Amino acid sequence: MMKRTFGILILLAVCITPLSAFAAPPASGALLSAGQGSGNPGSMGVAVPITLESAAGVSIAALNFDLQYDESKLNLADVTLGVAAQAAEKVVASSLPANGTIRVVVYGLNQNAIGDGVVANIVFDVKADATVGSIPLNFTDAIAASPEATAVELQTAAGSFEISGDPTTFADVPRSHWAYGYIEALYQAGYISGCSAVPKLYCPEETLARGEMGVFVERGHHGADFTPIEPATPVFADTPPGVWSTKWAQAMYDDGYTAGCSTNPLKFCPEDNHLRNESTVYFERMLNGVDFYPPDPTSQFYYVDIPYGENSVWYSKWVFAAYNDQIIQECEDEANRADQLFRPFDGLTRAEAACMMAKAKELSPVSP
């Protein structure tokens, strides 16, 4: 495996050739697309997704690409691994080979194929003196390698970054973000304040921790102004007094929303990722009442990765109910919506949580 992995890295290092941009899905090979970003002068932490779409039967284990941007208007803040590459257990590395060009390598010490979806996020800060207008994001070089370390035909599609003079509430949630309307609706209703005050950020692509989910659930249950009291003796062994999440975990337990993550001893696991299957329980009870308990699905419904009938598992009923109540269909990153997979064990992102909560609270999304 190591020999083949080194072969992939060598291939990526020496076989880089410029490619033209195409907009159509590939009939063969694969398509690497830069997404859209938007912000205002001074906006920080705006992520532009880089998405991979492979033709049927095509497997890609590593990617190398150069993306060009206008450094007079944008500062490169970070490069993060996308969810599709994370699922394939890859890592991301980056460098700056030239002014206004970011080079990104997505690879791993394995032969796992990278599925369709976001492989990386290029995070920009907009300079305070940037002028309003559209900035092209062009691929200048790109190459893909198969698990066998052979080159894969790779087409590219350029993206863009729009700078406007009308600021948004959160600098990292541009109007072009799929969850903008839901995040803004929750903010205007007083349910959320974001993940950072200065600069004002929401961190939409970060995975929500179980402790953070307590704030969503309890304010959804009691109202936007609710703050629970600090318990004298916390019920969970891993939520000590004085920690910010303790009172929220205690309130969730007292209100019947959670029984914790383990029973002996009773724990809440506040730092663990909050999973998508768990989210359906909370938001269904937010919508229908804390005593709501749906039936198991008796037949296959939209999501093909949710067991049903005699094969039902504990979360089957909750995903089925959330689907029927239409609080999950649109609450997933756009790249993941067409494959009929719910991904029950993936972490719930803060953007997905905002969408589900807005629907559970029956809030209309704010128009961009």
Phi, psi and omega in degrees: 000321181296319180299316181292321178298315178298326177298319177298316182294320178296317179301316180294328184285328189247345187250051182260121180228144178296147179228150176284162180268135177234148181258336185278151174302147185287138172280334175214166181066223184209163179238127176251121187239136170271139182273197181249140173231158176207151179190184180241163173308124182095351178298145182232149172068038180270118184269133173250116183284144172250118190246138177252135174226117184256146175290162180303133177084359181263131178240134180235128181252343181204152181223148173219127180211154173248133178238130183259138180218170181269102184286351175284343181242334184238139169255134175285121183261322186191163169229123182239157180284135178278166186295326180293320178288325176300317181298331179269007177062043177264173173232168180234140174229152182214158176208172180241089183288339180204162178300131178075018179226130175249129176257129184234134174238126176247117187205180177192160176276054179203171180255016182298136176282142177273124180284171177295144178137196183282122180261335179201158175236124176264117187257125182243149163253138178271129180295145184298332181259015181294140178273154181293140178154182182257133179249122177288143174243099188252137169283128175259331175217148176197142177209151178231147178237142178279170174301338179269009178068030173255152181290142177245134177303126185229119173262159181229152176229126183290157174243195179204162176230120182261125175254122181239169181263005184251100186292151175262167180299311180252128184297335182260012175236082178291164179298338179280350180292137185300331183260009183308310185298324181285317178298316180294323179297317178294321180295313181295332178275355176088010184280331184228157176231354178102188182252350180209139180270321180224106355289163182281110184232156175249338182059057189296331185269355178286147178283136181284132174277159181299324178296319178294325181298331178302323179294314178303309187294313185290323176287329173294328181280313187263334184129161188296334184268002187289133169223119183288161177279155178286124181288140177292320179230095182300142182285332182266138183292336183254020176235081184288158177301145176092344177275137189303325185279348185299313183294329179287320177296318179297317180296320177298320178294313181297327181273000176083017181273336183216148172248009179093188181250347174205159188252339185219089003280166179289119181231158178251335181058058187296335182270351180290154175297140173276124187272157181297324179293322178295325184298327182295327178296309184297313184284331174293320178286331173295323181281317191250357181109150188293340180268002183295135179215104187279163176279160175291147174291137181264348180215166179298134173240203194303314187276122185278351179259016177249114179297154182217172179061223182291347178265004182303143174246178190302325184271353182304312184297325184285319177295319179298315180295318180295324177294315180296327179275000174060041178251004181234340189302319183262004188258057178208149177310138188304326182293343184255007189274343191264358188259004178060031175248134177272334182058063188298335184258008172282151174291147178275125178281161179295329176293315179297320179297319179297318180297311181296319181293318179300320179290320179295327178272001178058042176267135177282136178296144179284134180289135177298000000 
